């Protein structure tokens, strides 16, 4: 059997080590970005670094902004400053006590304001394309949780 190599596939590799609930992570690649995770004291950590759940929500903001920049270029629109507020509602019963159910967030809400020169019609297309093309948004959406996304257009400064 011959496998086809897709040149559009980029591997993202992270290696990690740790003890207790804290980890040190290294992203493989030219720059070897490093970061740490920990957990809240209620979950056995020292809160010395962001929790994995905060990183997951932060990944959603930054991936949306990266995707938005790509989509804006495709649509020929200009973007300015972004502001995000993301909330993930997590019932910790499964995670902490082992209750039956799903350990995922129950709901994730995304609120975005972005400065742009796009009119309302083009902005609507832009938002739809960002949500469709953002890998992290799609991770959340396809996970089955309740996902709400509200984008607001602001005039460029």
C-alpha positions in Angstrom: 0.0 0.0 0.0 1.4 3.4 -1.0 0.6 6.4 1.3 0.2 9.8 -0.2 2.2 12.6 1.5 0.1 15.7 1.8 2.3 18.8 1.7 -0.4 20.8 3.5 -0.1 18.8 6.7 2.1 20.4 9.4 3.0 18.4 12.4 2.8 20.1 15.8 4.8 18.3 18.4 5.0 19.1 22.2 7.1 17.1 24.6 6.5 17.4 28.3 7.8 16.2 31.7 6.7 16.9 35.2 5.6 15.6 38.6 2.5 15.9 40.6 0.2 18.0 38.5 2.8 20.5 37.2 4.5 20.1 33.8 7.2 21.8 31.7 6.4 21.6 28.0 8.6 22.2 25.0 7.2 22.8 21.5 9.4 21.2 19.0 10.6 23.2 16.0 13.2 25.9 15.3 12.4 28.0 18.4 11.6 25.3 20.9 9.1 27.5 22.8 8.8 26.4 26.4 5.9 26.8 28.8 4.6 25.5 32.1 1.3 24.3 33.4 0.0 23.7 36.9 -3.4 23.3 38.6 -5.4 25.2 41.2 -4.8 24.1 44.8 -8.3 22.5 44.8 -7.0 20.1 42.1 -3.7 19.4 43.8 -1.6 22.1 42.3 0.2 25.3 43.5 -1.3 27.6 40.9 2.3 28.5 39.9 1.4 28.5 36.1 -1.8 28.6 34.1 -3.9 25.4 34.2 -4.3 23.3 31.1 -7.9 24.5 30.9 -6.8 28.1 30.7 -4.3 27.3 28.0 -7.1 25.5 26.1 -9.3 28.6 26.3 -6.3 30.8 25.4 -5.6 28.7 22.4 -9.1 29.4 21.3 -8.6 33.2 21.4 -5.2 33.2 19.7 -6.2 30.6 17.0 -9.2 32.7 16.2 -7.0 35.8 15.8 -4.5 34.0 13.6 -7.3 32.5 11.5 -9.0 35.9 11.3 -5.8 37.4 9.9 -5.6 34.7 7.2 -9.3 35.1 6.3 -9.1 38.9 6.2 -6.3 38.7 3.7 -8.4 36.3 1.5 -11.3 38.7 1.7 -9.3 41.9 1.1 -10.3 43.5 4.4 -8.2 45.3 7.0 -8.2 44.4 10.7 -7.1 46.4 13.7 -7.2 45.6 17.4 -9.0 42.5 18.7 -10.5 42.0 22.2 -11.7 38.6 23.4 -13.5 37.3 26.4 -13.9 33.6 26.5 -15.7 31.6 29.2 -15.7 27.9 29.6 -18.2 26.4 32.1 -16.9 23.2 33.6 -18.8 20.9 35.9 -16.0 19.4 37.9 -18.0 16.4 39.1 -16.6 14.0 36.5 -13.1 15.4 36.7 -12.7 15.6 40.4 -15.0 12.9 41.9 -15.3 10.5 39.0 -19.0 11.0 38.6 -20.6 9.6 35.4 -20.8 12.0 32.5 -18.5 14.0 30.3 -15.4 15.7 31.7 -15.5 18.3 28.9 -16.7 21.9 29.3 -20.5 22.1 29.3 -20.4 25.4 27.4 -17.9 27.7 25.9 -18.8 31.3 25.0 -16.7 33.5 22.8 -17.1 37.3 22.7 -14.9 39.1 20.2 -14.7 42.7 19.1 -12.5 43.5 16.1 -11.7 46.7 14.4 -12.2 46.4 10.6 -13.0 48.3 7.4 -15.4 45.5 6.4 -19.0 46.5 5.9 -21.7 44.4 7.7 -22.2 42.0 4.9 -18.5 41.3 4.4 -18.0 41.1 8.2 -20.7 38.4 8.4 -18.9 36.4 5.7 -15.6 37.0 7.6 -16.9 35.7 10.9 -18.5 32.6 9.3 -15.2 31.8 7.6 -13.1 32.3 10.7 -15.3 29.9 12.7 -15.3 27.3 9.9 -11.5 27.5 9.3 -10.2 27.9 12.9 -8.8 24.5 14.0 -9.3 25.2 17.7 -12.8 26.5 17.2 -13.6 23.3 15.3 -12.1 21.2 18.2 -14.7 22.8 20.5 -17.6 22.7 18.1 -17.1 19.1 17.1 -16.7 18.0 20.7 -20.4 18.4 21.2 -20.4 21.0 23.9 -22.6 24.1 23.7 -20.6 26.6 21.7 -21.6 30.3 21.4 -19.7 32.8 19.4 -20.5 36.5 19.1 -18.4 38.8 17.0 -18.8 42.6 17.0 -17.5 44.9 14.3 -15.8 48.1 15.3 -14.5 50.9 13.1 -10.8 51.0 12.5 -9.1 53.5 14.8 
